[in-house]
């Protein structure tokens, strides 16, 4: 049995049981951090198979200055990681931006 199969079997057992990961690890004398690490590896591998890109934890922001006469304080431009540029007439509410962010992470 490979290491991946070993950890996969334990993670499947945790999912089918009513135990927490910590309790399962203690009962089977396993490392809790190793279980979490392997869970993350499998999740990332599954996402990569589907072509899903994990959202970046940080986003690059480019700040530019403009002449005061040409600056429009109410406009908002959102540039997505894919390069798509969304220009809005005004800054939308924070909850709208949150919904947009969630929709882009999990569109369906």
C-alpha positions in Angstrom: 0.0 0.0 0.0 1.4 3.4 -1.0 1.6 6.3 1.4 -1.2 8.1 -0.5 -3.4 5.0 -0.3 -2.7 4.7 3.4 -3.7 8.3 4.2 -6.6 8.2 1.7 -8.1 5.2 3.5 -7.8 6.9 6.9 -9.4 10.1 5.5 -12.3 8.1 4.1 -12.7 6.4 7.4 -12.9 9.8 9.1 -15.5 11.0 6.6 -17.7 7.9 7.2 -17.4 8.1 11.0 -18.9 10.5 13.4 -15.5 11.3 14.9 -13.5 14.4 14.6 -10.2 14.3 12.9 -8.4 14.8 16.1 -10.2 12.1 17.9 -9.6 9.7 15.0 -5.9 10.5 15.0 -5.6 9.9 18.7 -7.5 6.6 18.5 -5.3 5.3 15.6 -2.1 7.0 16.9 -1.7 9.2 13.8 -0.5 12.7 13.5 -3.3 15.2 13.3 -1.2 17.6 11.2 -0.4 14.8 8.8 -4.1 14.0 8.3 -4.8 17.6 7.6 -1.8 17.9 5.3 -2.9 14.8 3.2 -6.5 16.1 3.1 -5.2 19.3 1.6 -3.0 17.5 -0.9 -6.0 15.3 -2.1 -8.2 18.4 -2.3 -5.7 20.3 -4.4 -5.1 17.2 -6.6 -8.9 16.9 -7.2 -9.2 20.6 -8.0 -6.3 20.4 -10.5 -8.0 17.4 -12.2 -11.1 19.5 -12.6 -9.0 22.5 -13.9 -10.0 24.6 -10.9 -7.4 27.1 -9.8 -7.2 27.8 -6.1 -8.0 31.5 -5.4 -4.9 33.5 -4.5 -4.7 34.6 -0.9 -3.3 37.9 -2.0 -4.1 39.9 -5.1 -1.8 42.2 -6.8 -3.1 45.8 -6.9 -1.8 48.5 -9.2 -2.3 52.0 -8.0 -2.0 54.7 -10.6 -2.3 58.4 -10.1 -4.2 60.7 -12.4 -4.5 64.4 -12.8 -7.2 65.8 -10.5 -9.1 67.3 -13.5 -9.4 63.8 -15.1 -9.9 61.8 -12.0 -13.4 60.4 -11.4 -13.7 59.5 -7.8 -17.0 57.5 -8.2 -15.7 55.1 -10.8 -14.5 51.6 -9.8 -12.5 49.2 -11.9 -12.1 45.5 -10.9 -9.5 43.5 -12.8 -9.8 39.8 -12.3 -6.9 37.3 -12.3 -8.1 36.0 -15.7 -7.5 39.5 -17.1 -11.2 40.4 -17.4 -11.7 44.0 -16.6 -15.0 45.2 -15.1 -15.6 49.0 -15.0 -18.4 50.3 -12.8 -19.8 53.8 -12.5 -19.5 53.8 -8.8 -18.0 51.6 -6.0 -20.5 48.8 -5.3 -21.5 47.8 -1.8 -19.1 45.5 0.0 -21.7 42.7 0.1 -22.0 42.8 -3.7 -18.2 42.5 -4.0 -18.3 39.6 -1.6 -21.0 37.8 -3.7 -19.0 38.4 -6.9 -15.9 37.0 -5.3 -17.8 33.9 -4.1 -19.4 33.4 -7.5 -16.1 33.6 -9.3 -14.6 30.9 -6.9 -17.6 28.5 -7.3 -19.6 29.5 -10.4 -21.9 26.5 -10.3 
